[in-house]
């Protein structure tokens, strides 16, 4: 009976540590962003996966504005990757990650009323931390999506996806609010002309 209790306690403790670990990793990334520590950010971000995530969002927003058949939409999606390269090169850098996570802005992409809104992971209270924890979405045991602005409507939220790589949680995606997706889509359209 004693061994059953000990093993159950150890399993529960391991599960609790695992459940909290992505939030600790996100907090560490947030502190690296505040310190503008490019080396630590580079360790915590999978830039290839981030590129795919951003390309999917920007291209999806761009294709919404086009009047295309399903076949043409698929061809446009395949061709869109090359069109997006100039825009993605600006977004998939440690400095761009700092810009996005520091204040919700990208350099040269400002919008009235949103400047200075800190979106980094720094829960001010236990209630805020609990709300973020409850609203996060687990995608199996190796990935989790966390809303950084949980009080905002979903189309205005910044959401980050972390994926377990070995023993380290790494940022693999940032779901941008719809207004930023639209602005970046316009940039991509202008760059392709």
Buried (B, 14 or more C-beta within 10 A) or exposed (E): EEEEEEEEEEEEEEEEEEEEBBBEBBBBBBBBBBEEBBEBBEEBBBBEBBBBBBBBBBBEBBBEEEEEEEEEEEEBBEEBEEBBEEBBEBBBBBBBBBBBBBBBBBEEBEEEEBEEEBBBBBBEEEEEBEBBBEBBEEEEEEBBBBBBBBEBEEEBBBBBBBBBEEEEBBBBBBBBBBEBBBBBBBBBBEEBE
